[in-house]
């Protein structure tokens, strides 16, 4: 461990890799647990919240940390792999202290917490010693014009008081590189109040991506705390099938109110998806596959496939149709798979490369038949076509998995699953007494 007097600002630990004594990576730091103390006494640092394989969050006591240097955390001894559960006496620094409005004792002015520094003591413990704050009014932007200054912990008050309307700009800046699924995991572990504040700070596109990765209960809770106009904007930014799934969880009048607030061309495919039974091809499909006309070239198709917004399953094939090119399209002609595109000269017309041997799926195809279809023909997506040969959308393997897995699979995944390491696993464990309370 670093020697006495060594200081670390806690935001710098976010996402840092944690290694065991053998040099194997255990996981990544997601937060720091502290115990606030009475008066001006600095909080004691209890340990780290570490996210391990399967997004399970565990507690790593500071007594097991041997080094916080060189952009990594080194541990010693056994590691308790039981899921971390925050206790009432514990505070999470990144989740709960960043962006708080506290009072600078000397001036009585309110300041915003940007970061918190901890220092090692002579007793080989860690405690919070410094608070990096911004004077002036808080800003939604991390790079604000307000004066910033580092203060002693004793120079500020108000950390133990309840706060309404806490911002989230600095918390989000700490985790700005996270993928939507990982940011969803972070939000899931926040309190309902803090989750709403983080959602308010995200832009519509980012929030839409995160909502698609959250359990249904979290989705409904977050959407319900947004202003109706913003909720409609976020639904527009979601994939239509995900927006339809979310709206189907709301009372009918609420869902209709939000649909009315959405732009008509954005609401129309969502309404169409809601008209199908849930576990059918029509209910599972996305209405925005890659669609091109038969006189489009391989070069044009590859350019569309390369668009980063396309999920891998949707980018695996191009659907060739007569105009119009928006679903429901003109006559569906066939599919061209990505591998075929890679084998052909760029000027080749798609109409000459069609795979039209497989019958497309009718919208009322039940889930078991969809699963068999994808497995039999080794596909990651399949076209959904109506009786008039109009392409309605495409069912992807991730949509199918969403409905084959247990209803609470996202909840289980965010908690590390029910089948994570146990006391009988090869990972050693320590007793609760070692949590260092």
Buried (B, 14 or more C-beta within 10 A) or exposed (E): BBEEEBEBBBBBBBBBBBBBEEEEEBBBBBBBBBBBBEEEEBBBBBBBBBBBEBBBBBBBBBBBBBEBEEEEBBBEEBBBBBBBEBEEEBBBBBBBBBBBBBBBBEEEEBBBBBBBBBBBBEEEBBBBBBBBBBBBEBBEEBEBEBEBBBBEBEBBBBBEEEBEEBBBBBBBBBBEEBEBBBBBBBBBBBEEBBBBBBBBBBEBEBBBBBBBBBBBEBBBBBBEBBEEEBBBBBBBBBBBBBBBBBBBEBEEEBBEBBBEBBEEEBBBBBBBBBEBEBBBBBBBBBBBBBBBBBEBBBEBBBEBBEEEEBBEBBBBBBBBBBEEBBBBBBEBBBBBBBEBBEEBEEEBBBBEBBEEEBEBBBBBBEBEBBBEBBEEEEBBBBBBBBEEBBBBBBBBBBBBEBBBEEEEBBBBBBBBBEEBBEEEEEBEBBEEEBBBE
